[in-house]
Amino acid sequence: MIRRTLLQAIAAGALAAALPAAHAQKPVELSFYYPVAVGGPVTKTIDQMAADFEKENPDIRIKPVYAGTYQESIVKVLTAFKSGQPPHLAVLLSTDMFTLIDEGAIVPIDGLASSAEDKQWLGGFFDSFMMNSRTGGKTWGVPFQRSTIVLYWNKELFKEAGLDPDKGPATWDEMVEFAKKLTKTDASGKVTQWGVKIPSSGFPYWLFQGLTTPNGALLMNEAGNETWFDKPEVVEALQYWVDLSAKHKVMPGGVIEWGTTPKDFFERTAAMVWTTTGNLTNIRTNAGFPFGVAMLPAKKQRGSPTGGGNFYVFEKSSDEEKQAALKFIKWATAPERAAQWSIATGYVAVTPAAWDTPAMKKYVEEVPQATVARDQLEFSVAELSTHENQRVTKALNDGLQAALTGSKAPEAAMKDAQREADRILRNYR
């Protein structure tokens, strides 16, 4: 009896000793939520990245989950988090940072990146992109697919209109002047070609920052608990946007769809469009004409908000999973891969080091338009991001739509938006 008990104890001990070794051999599996929000074969690029990483790191498995638009992705991620099955890592909007913090869903990156090498890596991103990655003295997100808004123009249509095809509009007044020359009507007076289109669906608040920033206005504070929607400079920017259609007749009235703006450009029904630099590859592929890319026109100064997605690591993961997620993020943002990602998609490579790689230098020689968004970072501001971000953004978007559709004057629309934002953010002050 004693002997049998002893043998059982020895066997149990041997099994226990073997378990860690067996466990160590099993790859760490990471679910990776990724939004498909822009044109182009981005999913193929992500799948390839996951496969390449796994070849180099056979102890880690990356399982991409394509979660739809950015807006759909944050809903799916938070639903998964609340149900007890959150992703291990995700790319979500940089502006989702406060929402994810308030939900207790993510961990600070600088809490994971503890080595000297890690800290050096985390300090290597463009400062403009880190504005939407840090708060309260901590880094919560890592820039990945980041962008600014840029202006695209059709060089052939510029030439036809007697404009210099190699020069986009540098100021607000110039954009109106150019757009008037580029707007065409048929015999019945119907517009067949618009001078300019600035989308007002999808991300209207973001495009609006492309007007408020050059007018010297910020929309929120760094702590994310205060907005300034009704400042005179903000109202003036909205009035300019409204006037493009209501006064100058160079842009369609009502809502201009985000998703169809590149197509309008391809089909020559819009001579100039504002959209993300993340559409650069899409436009290069599909525009059957030479095109230019310019920084956004200036009023008091140059400027654009940054935009796009960050990597986030989730709270309910094990320490092993968090470190594996960090390893993948470091790998994906290394200079060579950040350059490859930028070339494949049109997003801005997120570190100065990526721009110094041979691949990026060669690409820039072939596609000089790619440097515009990078150079604009010098004048960029943080994208609108607050606590209760979706509700605050909706308040602003509703105000913008009301003004652009003519149901409210710009000043009244912004006062109403500010009143609603104050109500939402009261508890965070």
Secondary structure, DSSP 8 states (H G I E B T S, - for coil): -HHHHHHHHHHHHHHHHHHHHHHHHS-EEEEEEE---SSSSHHHHHHHHHHHHHHH-TTEEEEEEE--SHHHHHHHHHHHHHTT---SEEEEEGGGHHHHHHTT-B--HHHH--SHHHHHHHTTS-HHHHTTTEETTEE--EEEEEEEEEEEEEHHHHHHTTS-TT----BHHHHHHHHHHH-EE-TTS-EEEEEEE---SSSHHHHHHHHHTTTT---B-TTSS-B-TTSHHHHHHHHHHHHHHHTS--S-SS---TTTHHHHHHTTSEEEEEEEGGGHHHHHHH-SS-EEEE---BSSS---BEEEEEEEEBTTS-HHHHHHHHHHHHHHTSHHHHHHHHHHH--B-SSHHHHTSHHHHHHHHH-TTHHHHHHHGGG-B-----TTHHHHHHHHHHHHHHHHTTSS-HHHHHHHHHHHHHHHHGGG-
